[in-house]
Amino acid sequence: MINFDTLEKGQVIGTHTVTVNRADLVRYAGASGDFNPIHWNERFAKEVELPSVIAHGMFTMGSVIDLVSTWVGNPAAVIDYQTRFTKPVVVEDPEGTNPSDFEGTTIEVEGKIGALDAEARTARVDLAVSANGAKVLLKCQAVVQL
Amino acid sequence: MGINPDLAGRIYPAGESYQVGREKIREFAAATKATSRAHYDVEAARKLGYSDVVAPPTFAIIIAQRADAQLIADPASGIDFSRVVHADQRFTHHRPIVAGDELLAELYVDQIREMGAGAMITTRAEITTVGGEKIATTVSSLLVRAED
């Protein structure tokens, strides 16, 4: 268990990477019910002026929080979680790759303590999330109850 | 057709309830690559003090997007779904969602902001149990891009 009293603002809680390929997006579409074709159909994505198929913003938001859930040891301790979606996470399907085991795009996450509330015994973890060399989430913050 | 500015302040009452299933929690957790055992294993969840497997922190998006669908499908809204981009999202959990919960979502259109020829729509879903217990508040902003 995390001891609230030993936490300091600015402290890095850890880093995490998530990989995402087209099969992951199909799985997320089915699990979430979000079947927008920009997340699985390259022709359609390009027709609406996207570079290619892009990940659901909610896939990215939903997957990077695992860093916080495992750090605190209880995913339900995340009592507030927010983000802005700034740049799409493009998920390519290169020639010659096997769609089920191609690694896909790597999303990198670093979590830092952004704020502490001693009275409520909550910590705000700020997540820096990037893919393809660009920040893809902004103001990505999770408040955990300790 | 543009976005109807009169949507602001509109409330869409909760439709059919959403039954939170154990397998759905496991499926959603796997789809978001969540690794906590409490999403998959009833015993692990019980050790943390919950009655059944615990939903991941963003699971409520399923319920929120069902509620949003009412607004998008409303012919009075003027929203073309193919031009909608998710701009931001927030979840505030009043208590964790666990398998076995039966939930309702009431949708509030909090704000419509014109952005050039497009618009930013902010909606809020108030999620409760069928018994009226407050479970979560989700706030979503959707950017509806202008037509070319």
Interface residues (C-beta under 8 A of the other chain):
Chain A: V18 D24 R27 Y28 G30 A31 S32 G33 D34 N36 V48 H56 G57 M58 F59 M61 G62 S63 I65 D66 S69 T70 N74 P75 A76 V78 I79 D80 Y81 Q82 T83 R84 F85 K139 A142
Chain B: K24 E27 F28 A30 A31 T32 K33 A34 T35 S36 A38 H39 L48 Y50 V54 P56 P57 T58 I61 I62 Q65 R66 F81 S82 R83 V85 H86 A87 D88 Q89 R90 F91 T92 H93 P96 V139
